[in-house]
């Protein structure tokens, strides 16, 4: 049976181990696991450090039961409102005798990122996850990733894939008036 190692790959975890590195000056990094003979036996994806409001950082539960994260450039946020049927007021023929009831609202976020073909399985893990969070100002908000199809292989320009995601917050806003 193979051992599964949990290697801390986030900048906050790495800053504790490598205190001489100022991660504010790092644009991107990757982690390599070396054997005793200094042969590379594993390499992580390239992590890009971005601190921007236009970035959607999604944390998700992978197939091994560990949390991982991917960054997407925010492309769109739509506000969706749904309601039950319009109902007539009880008072009869007043000015506002028809009103909406059962109003539920939520924001739908869209994002894209570019990924090398060799890392597209990583994207599949995100789409297949039952549990995901949006990191926003150090707070983790539970989200629901919307169902979609993704391209696994393309004949032209196949080494880089522009991948997309759509999700909404898991707790809808229920409007009571």
ABEGO torsion letter per residue (X at the ends): XBBBBBBBABAAAAAAABAABBAAABABBBBBBBBAAGBBABBBBBBBBBBBAABBBBBBBBAAGBBBBBBBBBABBBBBBBBBBBBBBAAEBBABABBBBGBBBBBBBBBBBBBBAAAAAAAAAAAABABBBBBBGGBBBBBBBBBBBBBABBABGAABBBBBBBBBBABBBBBBX
